[in-house]
Amino acid sequence: MGTRKIGRFGLVMSGIVGGVLLSLGISAVAQRGEPLPLKELQQFANVFSAIKSSYVEPLGDKDLMDDAIRGMFSDLDPHSAYLDPEAFKEMEAITQGGFGGLGIEIGSEDGMPKVIAPIEDTPAARAGIMSGDIITHIDGKPTKGLTLSEAVKLMRGEPQTSIVLTIRRAGQDKPLIVKIVRDMIKVRSVRSKMLPDDIAYVRISQFQERTVSDLAKQLRELGESGAPKGMVLDLRNDPGGLLDAAIGVSSAFLPPDVLVVSTKGRIPSANREYFAKPVDYVRSFGGGINNDYAFPEWARTVPLVVLINVGSASASEIVAGALQDHDRAKVLGNRSFGKGSVQSVLPLSEDSGIKLTTALYYTPNGRSIQATGVEPDITIDDTAQGNLFRIPREADLEHHLSNGSSAPEVVTPTDDEEEINPDIKMFEIGGDDDFQLKQAVNFLQGRKVSQNEIEAKPAKDAEKKNDVSRAEPEQSTPDRLSDTPSGAVERYRVTPDGMIKVE
């Protein structure tokens, strides 16, 4: 099973940010002590000249050079890439929290994009796109065989430009032709609400430039009527983002000056240690240093549960690993994605650059989670009927970096390796049908926590993983919530546009 691989663009996740991004001082000549390979460069020049002069169709210098640069990345790890102007612009838009598009969450079915949910008050929702719709054509181009990344790229575009989708909808005899005008879709990375019994719920969907200051503001709002009795930090399906944001988020819950993460690479600037300094990180994200943006004191002491799953990657794993290593929180859910590498962005011009893996990161206890992931303290399936998300992990990707330790790589089981219940339905993360969230609340209240509701399901190491008494925090009973009814949970849907209440 460890030798099974998938294509380098096989991540079944729309809008994924491929890793922790970090600006490092990388010289244009990375190793000044090593002479340039003149013989090989001459050979490259000869090939370039031959193609340009003799290929059956004329090719421009820029196209040839762009393709040559891409070729240098083809056998590197799956997170290193050449960022042409379009990719460079898209990366900036995602990390800054906005992009031009339709406003839909998509998955894949039968090799075609399937609408998981339209985002309310977006062009897709206003045009009548519905959950379960299969997108068979985009502007007349068949989607069969396209990767999700390719489909997303076709649907994104400049605001106020139009696109035509051909939709196959259950119960409809004929395909639907829908014209949609794109708009700016703003991604709010932090959403929060209060659950019954004074339990705070915070979801981070992506680590962006304003994530830390937004988190500080929302934590203060959650504590306006008194410190919560417990808190759930939801990092499920969070693909990562900016390293500084991960350190800042960790700083909200850890004492100052404790180690959050360290990075190790070949160049001196890649070898660093990052410590929790809440005020410094809030200030770096534009929040200033006044009390309006300081983290509340209760955030560092409130009983805390972190939710992760196979879609939690990179920056999410840094936060989960740091809080786990410092015994600050219990981690519930499924083993995470396993992306333990750092990408540095090196601009080549005003509108292009490269994203290069320059280091591996390590948790405070020195663990590398590269290709292994963060193992939860208590394993809980996606739903009461079993696991739902089938996102390939880091170890499934072609040319992935090895862990460098004795820790086993964790690949995603195929359908024939793990029994899949076809009746499992998509749930709303943070909603009243969110099984993992219910178990997190049960844990905070001292109630029984279940992996699933399947009778007599065999599970490897199930007794060890689900021994709640072993996984409980080493703290006195008053630090846990009393065993009181949790009440009804309001129904919310977490979308790239934020957490939206469903009436």
Buried (B, 14 or more C-beta within 10 A) or exposed (E): EEEEBBEBEBBBBBBBBBBBBBEBEBEEEEEEEEEEEEEEEEEEEEEBEEEBEEEEEEBEEEEBEBEBBEEEBEEBBBBBBBBBEEBBBBBBBBBEBBBBBBBBBBBBEEEBBBBBBBBBEBBBBBBEBBEBBBBBBBEEEEBEEBBBBBBBBBBBBEBEEEBEBBBBBEEEEEBBEBEBEBBBBBBBBBBBBBBEBBBBBBBBBBBBBBBBBBBBBBBBEBBEEEBBBBBBBBBBBBBBBBBBBBBBBBBBBBEEEBBBBBBBBEBEBBEBEBBBBBBBBBBBBEBEEEEEBBBBEBBBEBBBBBBBBBBBBBBBBBBBBBBBBBEBBBBBBBBBBBBBBBBBBBEBEEEBBBBBBBBBBBBBEEBBBBBBBBBBBBBBBBBBBBBBBBBBBBBBBEBBBEBEEEBEBBBBBEEEEEEBEEEBEBBBBBBBBBBBBBBBBBBBBBBEBBBBEBEEEEEEEEEEBBEBEEBBBEEEEEEBBEEEEBEEBBBBBBBBBBBBEEE
